[in-house]
Amino acid sequence: MSISLRNRISLFYLSATSIVTLLLFIIIYQVVYNTSYTELDERLEFEALDIIDDIDMNRDSIYFTDLAEWSEKEHRDVEVYPIFAQVADIDKRTLKKTINLKEDSISTSNSTGKIFNSLLRDKPVRQLQSPILNRKGKLIGYVSVAISIEGASNVVAGLKKVLFISYPVLLIFLFFISRYIAGKSIKPLVKINDEAQKITKENLETRIEYPKNKDEIYELAKTINSLMNRLEDAVLREKQFTADASHELRTPLSVIKGTLES
């Protein structure tokens, strides 16, 4: 299948810009994603360390030294970004939890020290589970803290939707823009082609007009004009040779004709 130069230029331009745009969209998504969760992760880590500091580490059992920590406002509210906290023993039995958990509990897994997304009351939360070690380094329980990420999830999901919808629309827009730019770029070539088609053996003296910019297209026009100069010289030499040959042949023929008539 033959593709015009204009469309080829458009496709090359579109391919390059689509890759750059895709990379830019990925970077934007990662920046927004990381920004949305970084502050929440820092709050989780701070809260987990704060709770562990209020636990007596001298024994194998878990004892709380500051019960007021569990009554702080952030543990009672269930509004924007509340902190849910829970302490479980080595057998993952809940020993204490914040008021805002009510009858619910934070799921305790075998993964500790990692921040991950989970569900609480069928709503997305960011969760961190930290081990509780006594002074001998023995595991005696777990601290699980979670924070609602419903707002952050909505922002990230909305951004992802916008990027997915805008990307193909942007590609279509870029395609028409690239076709317009390609058309403007090859316009001097089209002009050279039209002028070259008008040159025949009757008007070999006609030359292609040079473009204003001395670029590759200017060099092409210069090369074609040089070719036309050589072609015109060759045709003129051929005409001159034909005329001289005709003259040289006409003289002997005239002598022969005169001799025969006499």
N, C-alpha and C positions, 0 to 999 in steps of 0.2 A: 504494500500500500504506500502510495506516494504522499508525503506530508510536505506542505509548503514550508519555505524558510521562515516565514512569519510564525507559523504554528510551532516549528521546532524551537525557535528562540523563546517563544512563550512557554513551552513545556520545560525547557532548561531553566528558565527563570523561576517558574512555578515550583519545580522540584527543589531548587535551592532554598527558596523562601519558605516552602512548606516544612522542610527539615529544621530550618532556623526557628520558625514559629512554633513548631512542636516542642523543641528543646526549651524555648522561652516559656511556653505554657507549663511544661513539667517543672521548671525552676520556680515559677510563680506558685504552683500548687504545693510544692515541697516547702517553700518559705512560709506560706499561709498555714500549712499543716503543722510545721514545727513551731511556729509562733503561737498557734492556738493551744498547743499541748505543753510547751516548755514551762510556762508559768504554773500550770496545773501539776506537772510532775514535780516541780520544786516544792510546791505546797504539800504534796503527798510525802515526799522524803523528809521535809521538816517536821510534819505531824507525826510520822512514824518514829523518828528519833526522839521527839518530845515525849511520846508515850513510853518508849523504852526507858528513857531517863527517869521516869516516875515509877519504875518497877524495881522491887528489891531483888538484886541479883545474887544474894549470898546463899540462897537456899534453892532446892530443886523445885519447890512450889513457887507459884507466882503470887506476889503480894504487891498491892498498889499503895504507894506512899503519898499520892496527891489525888484524892478523889475529886477535887474541885475541877481538875482538867476535863473531866467527863461532863461537866455541866456548863462549859463555855458556850457562848452564843452560837458559834459556828457548828456545834454538835447538836444544838436544839432546833435550829432552823431547817426547813426543807425547801427554802427558796432558791435563789440563784447561787450556784456553786457551793452547796453545803458539803461539809466534811463528815463522812461516815467512818467510824472507827470501831474496831472489835478486837478483843484479845481472846485467844483460844489456847488451851493447854496442848501438851504433846500429842494427845489423842484427838485433837481438833474439836474438843468440846468447848463451847462458848463460855467464857468466864465473866466477861463484861463487855458491854457495847454501849454506844452513845444513844441518847434518847431518841434522836431522829430516825433511828432504825426501826423503832417500835417492835412489831412482831417479826420483822424480817431479819435476815442474817447475811453477812458477806460470805460468799463461798470461799472455803479454805482449800487450797490446792497444794501440790507438792513442789510447785515452783516458787522459790523465794528470791528476793532481791531484784526481781524484774517487774517493770511497770507494763501493764497490759490492759486492754479493754475487755470489759465484761458487762453483764446485765444485772441490774438491781431493780426489782419491781418492774421488770420488762422495759427498763429504760437504760440507755448506755451510761456506763460509768468508767472512769479511769481508776485502776486499782493497783495497789502495791502491797505485797505481803513480805514482811521482814521477820527473820527468825529472832527469837529471844534466847540468848545464851547466858548461862550463869558465869561467874568469874572463873570457873574451870573450863569454860568453853563448851559446856554441855548444853544441848538443845533442850529447852524446857517449855517452849511454847511459840506462838506466832502472833504478830501484830498485823492486822489487816486494815488498811485505810483505803477509802474510795471517795471519789469526788465526781459529781455529776458533770458529764460532758455533752449534755443534750444541746446546749447553745453552740459549743464548739463544733459538734458533729453537724449541726444544721448549717453552720457557716461553710465547713469543708465540703459537705454534700452539695450545697448551693453553688459553690465555686466550681466543683467538678461538673455539675450540670451545665453551667454557663460556658465552661471551656469546651465541653463536648459539642454543644450546639453551635458555638461561635466559630469553632475550627473549620468545619466544612463551608460555612457561610463565608468565612474569610478567604478560603481557598478559591471559591468561585469568584469573589471580588478581585483577588489577586490575578486570576486567570485573565479576566477582561482588561485589567490594568496592564498586564504584561503584553497582551495582544496589541493594545494601543501603543505602548512603548516600542514594541517590535515593529509595528507599522511605521512609526516615525523614524525608526533606525534604518529600515531598508528602503525608505522613500528615495534616497539618492540612487540606490541600485536600480530601482524601477525606472527612474528617469534616464539613467544610462542605457538601460535595456531598450527603452522606447526610442531614444535617439539613435542607437546602433541599428535598430531595425529599419530606420528611414534611409540609411546609407546604401546606395546601389552603385552600379558601375557608371551610371550617368552623373552621379554627384559625389565622386570619390574625394573631392576636395572638402567635403563637410566633415567637421570634427565635433567631438563630444565636448560639451561645456564642462569646465572643471568646477567641482564643488568648492564652497568657500573654505571649508576646513581641510587642511592638508593632512589627511589621515589615510587609512588603507583604501578608502573609496577613491580618494584623490589619486593615489598611486595606480589604482585600477584604470581610471579614466586616462591617466598619462600613458599607461602601457597600451591601451587600446588605440589612442591617437598615434603613438609611435608605430604600432602595427599598421594603421591606415596609411601613414606616411610611406612606409616601406612598400605596402601594396600599391599605392598610387604610383610610386617610382617604377615599380616593376611593370605596371600596366603601360605607363608612358614609354618605357624602354621597348616594350613589346610592340607598341604602335609605331615607334620610330624605326624599329627593325623591319617591320612589315612594309612601311613606306619606302625605306631604302632598298629593300629586296625587290619591291615592285618596280622601282625606278631602274635598278640594275638589270632586271629581266626585260624591261620594256625596250631598252636601247638595242640589245642583240636581236630581239624579235623584229624591230623596225628595219634593221640592216638586212636581215634575212628576207623580209617581205619585199624590200626594195630590189634586192638582187633577183628574186624570183619574177618580179613584174617586168624587169628589164630583159 
